Amino acid sequence: MSRTAITLTKALTNDGVTVSLSDCAGATGTDGHSLASSSKDDRLVFVVKNTGSATGLLTVYASDSMTALNQGNLVVPVGVNVTRTAGPVEGARFVNADGSIYLGTGYTGTIGAIELM
C-alpha cells in the first residue's frame, strides 16, 4: 500500500480555522501517512485523536537527511479517547528533500496538520 495524504490547514494570526482531519487505523511504515509541501520553519503542529480501545503512538519519521536520521523519530503516545497535539515539529529534522513528512499512526482515530502562519 501507499501512504495516505494528510491535508494541511493553514492558521492565520488572530483567526480561527476548521482543521481537516483524516481517518487512520494503525497505519505505520509505508502504509502510514504523508504531508506534502511542509514548511521548514518549525511552524507545523499535528492534531491527533485516539478513538480506539488502547493507547497508541504517533510517529513522525526523521527526514531522509543524514543529520536528521541520527536524531531519530519523534514518538508521541496518544491515550484512549484523548485529543492532543504533537509539535511544533522541527522542519530540518522531519521534512524530506521532496518537502514531505512521513507519519505512522499506531492507533485508530484521526489526524490533522496545522501550519501556523
N, C-alpha and C positions, 0 to 999 in steps of 0.2 A: 504494500500500500504506500501511498504518499502522504506527506504532511498536509494537514488541514489548515488553510489560511485563516488568520485572525484579522478582523477589520480594525484598523487604527482609528480611534476617536481623538480629535484634536480639541483640547480645552483652552479657551482663551481667558486671559486675565479678567477678573471681575465678571464672569459669566458662568452659566450652568450648561451642562451637556447631558445628553442621554447616551450612555455607554452601550455600544454594540457588543453583545455577549454571544459567544459561540458555545454550543454544547460540546462536552468532552466526556469520554468514558474510559479512563485508564489508558490513554494513548501515550506511548513513550517511544524513544528512539526514532526511527524513520517513519513510524506511524503516529508521531506526535503532531505538533502544531508549528506553524511558522508565521512570522510577521515580516512583511516586506517594507522596504524603504524606511527603515527606522533611523531616528536621529542619533548621532554620535555625541550629543550634547548633554547626556545624563538627565534627560527630562522625561523618561519613559517609565510608566507605572503599570503593572498588571493588576487587574481586579479578578479575584477567583472566588468561587463559591462551591463548597463541597456539599452535595445533596445525598451522598452515599451513606452507608452504614458504618464506615470505618474511616479513621484518619488517613489522609493521603498526602502525597508530596507533589509540589510543583517544582519542576527542574528547569532552570534557564541554563541552556548549554553554553559553555565557553565558545568564543568565536574560533574561526579557523586560523587565527594568527598564533605564532609560537608563544608570544608573551602571554596571551590570554589562556592558551592551553595549559601553561604552567600554573596559572592562578586557579584553574578548575571551574566547575559548575557552581551555580547558586541553587541550593535546595531549600525550599520553604515548606514546612509542614502546614497542612490545612485540615483543621479539625472537623468533626462531623457537624453539619448544619452551621458552618462558620463561613462568613464572607470576610476576606481580608485582602490586603494589598501586598505586592512584592515590588520593592523599588522605592525611589527611582533607581534604575539599574545603570551601571557604567557602560556607556556605549563602546568604549575602547576594549572592554573585556568581553562583551557579548555580541556585538554586531559583526557579522561575517563580511568578507570582502565584497560580496554582492549586495550588501545592505540589509540582509535578512537576519532575523534572530530565530533560533530553534528552541522549542519548549517541549517538555514532556509533562503530561498530566496524569499522575498516578492516583486519580480519584474520579468519581462520577460527579458532574456538575457543570459549571460554566466558567468561561474565561474571557476576559476582555483586556484591551490595551488602551491607555490614555497617554497622549503626548502633551506635556504642559507647554503651552506657547508663551 
